[in-house]
Amino acid sequence: MLRSLSVRRRCSCSRWTSRLLTLGTLGVGLAIAPLFWQAADSQEAPSQALTILADVQQANAITGVITARGNVQLRYPARQIQATAAQAQYFSREGRIVLSGNVYVLQQGNSLRADTITYLIEEAKFVALPAPSRQVESILMIPDDPNQQIFTPVQR
């Protein structure tokens, strides 16, 4: 059974002003500042939401770390990011997502494959590390027009 997690954030002067986490099939309803848990009402998430599907998910309200394990799927439509991995950890206080175990990321037709990929949300930056004796693989869609950008700049 897949469990879904949606994270929505609003930024003001690059500070996190609110976080909304939704654990879909768990039916959890806890209010913990600054994290708020609510049962998911629909399958659709707002375009700014970060959605994580996984076999198992755990959240630690003290550390602000959410861990998803097994068949992890991540969707972040606001940044056109899709990813799969064996495990994902969302560090809410640091604005960081660590994907591990056969990670594949797709963004705007460009892909990245590695053993571990860290996504720094505020910087819109990926850091990829290979498994021992392996390499990181990137496939980039190079435009015909040399003035055209490979990635669309992030709106903040």
N, C-alpha and C positions, 0 to 999 in steps of 0.2 A: 504494500500500500504506500503510495507516495504522499508525503506531507508537504504542504506549501508554506512558504514564508515570504511575506512581502515587506519591504522596507521602503518607506517614503520619507524624504527629508526636504526641508525648506532651508535655504541658506540666506543669511543676511550678513553682509560684510564678512563673508567666508567663515562665519561661525554657525554651528548647528543650533537652530532655534527649536526644532522639534523632531522627534523620531516617532514613527508609527510602525510597529511590527505586528504582523498578522500571522498567526499560526492557524492555518485553515482547518485541517481535519482533527486537530487536537482538541478544539473547543475550549481553549484556555481563555480565561477572562480576568487577568490580573492587571492592576494599575500600579506601576512602579516608576517613580520619577528617576531619570528622565525618559524611561522606556515605558510605552503603553502597549499592552497586549489586548487584542480583541479577536473574537471569532470572525473569520472571513465571511462576508456576505455574498460574494460572487466570485466567479472564476476570473473575471477581468480585473486587472489592476491598473491604476492610473499610469500614464506614460512616464511619470517620474519615479515610479516604484521600481525597486529592485526585487525580483521574485526569485526565490530559491525553492526548488522541488527536490526532495530526497526521501529515501526509505525511512530514515530516522533523523530527528532534529532535537537538539538540546539547547537550552538557553540558560545562562548564568546571569541573574539580575545583579549580582554583586560586582562581577568583572565586566559585564556588558558584552560578553563573548557568546556568539551563537554558533554552534557546530552542527553541520549537516553531514551525514554519512550515507553512502550507498546510492549509486545511480544519481548523482547530483546533477541537476540542470539549473542553470542560472540565466535569467533574462533581465536586461536593463535597457528597455526601449529608448529612454531619454538619451542614451549614449550609443545606441545601436549595437549593444553587446549581447552575445549569446555564448554560453560556455557549458562544457560538461567536465565532470571530474569524479573521482572516487570520494573526495571529501572537500568540504568548504568550511572555512571559519570566517565569520564576520566580526571584526573588532570594532564595535560601534563607537567607542571613545576615541579611537585612532583614525577612523575613516579608512579602514583597510580590509580587504578581502584576500584570504590566502586559499587558493585552490591547489589540491595536491592529488597525485595519483592519476596518471594518464590524462592530463589536462588538455583540452582543446578549446580555444577561444576564437570566435568569429566576430569581426567588427567591420562593417562596410565592405564586405567581400574579401578583406584581408584576414589571414588566419595565423594562429600561433599555437604550437604544440610543444609541450614540455612536461617534466615530471612535477614541477611546482611553479605556479604563476601567482604572483602577488599583484593585486590591483590597488593602487593608491587613489582613492576616490577624488579627493580635492585636487590632486595634480593631474588626474586623468592619465595615469602612467602605469604601464605594465612592466614588471620585472620577472623574467623567466629564467629558471634554473633547470638544467638537465639532470637525469638520473646518472649515477656513476657510469663512466665509459660511454656515455651517450651525448647527443647534441640537441640543442633547441632548434626547432624548425619554424621558419616564418615564410609565409607565402603572401606577397604583396601585389596588389593590382596596380600596375604602373600605368598612369594615363598617357595617351598619345601626345597630349598637350603638355609640354614641360612646365608650364606655368600653373597647371592644375594641381591642387594638393591631393596627397594620398588619403589623408584623414581630414574630416571636417572638424574645424575647431569646436571646442566644447563651450556651450553657453552657460555662464554662471550667474 
